[in-house]
Amino acid sequence: MQNILSYIWAFLIGGIICAIGQVLIDKTKLTPARILVLFVSLGAILTALGVYQKLVDIGGAGATVPLTGFGYSLAKGAFRDVDQYGLIGAFTGGIRATAAGITAAIFFGFLASVAFSPKAKR
């Protein structure tokens, strides 16, 4: 039963985050790039304030998979490396914490571009 509840919470938290993004796309003149930056920044800010960790504890992957989760990972890595390496950790920690995800995104994006032939929009 606990497993089912964790799935439901992940669905709800992730769904709410994505619904907010969809409302921003549909109802504002913000470009998708600005919304991306807003979500990543918001994830980092909420992590610094200690709020986002509570969302991760409740929602699991529902909170870490959306773009706000990338900001969470950047900030969490920076905080961890500042404790371990000092000030230089503020610059290296975020990259160290997200390197695997960035590498996977580039690799699978490349595979998708090889597997499918893109066509220009008309």
Residue pairs with C-beta under 8 A, 6 or more apart in sequence:
6 60
9 58
9 59
9 60
9 62
10 59
10 60
10 61
10 62
10 63
11 62
12 59
12 62
13 55
13 58
13 59
13 60
13 62
13 63
14 59
14 61
14 62
14 63
14 65
14 66
15 62
17 39
17 62
17 63
17 66
17 68
18 66
21 35
21 39
21 66
21 67
24 30
24 35
24 38
25 32
25 35
30 38
36 67
39 66
39 67
39 68
39 71
40 67
40 68
40 70
40 71
40 74
41 71
42 68
42 71
43 52
43 67
43 68
43 69
43 70
43 71
43 72
43 74
43 75
44 71
44 72
44 74
44 75
45 71
46 52
46 55
46 68
46 71
46 72
47 53
47 71
47 72
47 75
47 76
47 79
48 75
48 79
52 63
52 68
52 72
53 72
55 63
56 63
56 64
56 69
56 72
63 69
63 72
64 72
64 73
70 98
70 101
73 94
73 97
73 98
73 101
74 94
74 97
74 98
75 94
76 97
77 93
77 94
77 95
77 96
77 97
77 98
78 89
78 90
78 91
78 93
78 94
78 97
79 93
80 89
80 93
80 97
81 88
81 89
81 90
81 92
81 93
81 96
81 97
82 89
82 90
82 93
83 89
85 92
85 93
